Amino acid sequence: MGTYGESNLRIFCEDLLVSVGMNREHAIVVVDSLVKANLEGVDSHGISRLPIYVKRFNDQRINVNPAIKLTETTPSVLLVDGDNGLGHVVSYQAILKGTEMAKQSGMTAIAIKNSNHFGTAAYFCQLACEQNLACIGFTNSPPGIAPWGGKHAFFGTNPIAFGFPTGNEQPVIIDLSTSIVARGKIILAAKQGNPIPDGWAIDEAGFPTNDAKAALRGSVLPLGGAKGAALALAVEILTGILTGAAFGPYVKNIYDEAESGGANVGHFFLLLDIEKFMHLSTFFESLEHLLTEMKEVPKAPGTTEIRYPGERRKRDREQRRSAGIDLSSSIEEELIRLGEEYNVPFPLPLSLEKI
């Protein structure tokens, strides 16, 4: 296990993606999303994903340089065909265009098909908040959750995210999967050979399991039981049906070697221009009032602070920017091998840099 500087990891990852054939502009977007996930403590969606992305570029299951099509059907509806590109790039371009439209019409609904895994939904909410837009984001994913009462995965873990600007450097960012845990955390545990906690998943036979690999063959449990399964269905309708993308068991898994062709993941975003509803200053003042009073609620035993969603991300980001990003030995080895394959040197850990 080693600790690495943010800037060195960004350079390595960008150079690696360019070596695979991605243009530099798109590589910067992908790496920004991945490294920010690591900085914010969401390592399951960070640079550990690079090896599978590169593999799928090489076998042409993901288009390394897609011709993304953006179609405005009304002043407030944007349809996006991602041309089987990586979801980070597809969604970034969609958010940029959607932001322009929302600034004119007040809101934009963005429906995206023919995409792939897009990292954290929080990343796109943060982009919108930088423009003083509120954002609601959804994506479907390969089967990970059984319908309530079932034992085989059918729905994706289907994240839901919200972003609200606060007028300061930390927006309110809510990013959660409709499963009890993001499936990426189970993928990471399986890669590292670690067990998973009780209550996360069932195996193929429908029994609880602590084995990450058995969990990937079985099903992640839904958040809040039947309520989480219902939310997963709602997200599937928005992202799989309304967008024209794949849905349920037809969303392909990039980790499955038996699959072929594009995953056809669907995303759905709603952007709201706050200034079309009220003065920004009024929104910020009211939101600050809400958050301040929320934090002043009497604390439960053992609680030292009440935080709003997004504060933990900010603190982790500041700490890791200063101390560095920890990578497990298995991730280190995988990235070193990948760098050697493409003649892109992997950076030294901070402990060796200082010698």
Secondary structure by P-SEA (a helix, b strand, c coil): cbbbbaaaaaaaaaaaaaaacccaaaaaaaaaaaaaaaaaccccccccaaaaaaaaaaacccccccbbbbbcccccbbbbbcccccaaaaaaaaaaaaaaaaaaccbbbbbbccccccccaaaaaaaaaaacbbbbbbbbcccccccccccccccccbbbbbbbbccccccbbbbbccccccaaaaaaaaaacccccccccccccccccccaaaaaacccccccaaaaaaaaaaaaaacccccccccccccccccccccccccbbbbbbbbbcccccccaaaaaaaaaaaaaaaaacccccccccccccaaaaaaaaaaaaabbbbbcaaaaaaaaaaaaaacbbbbcccccccc
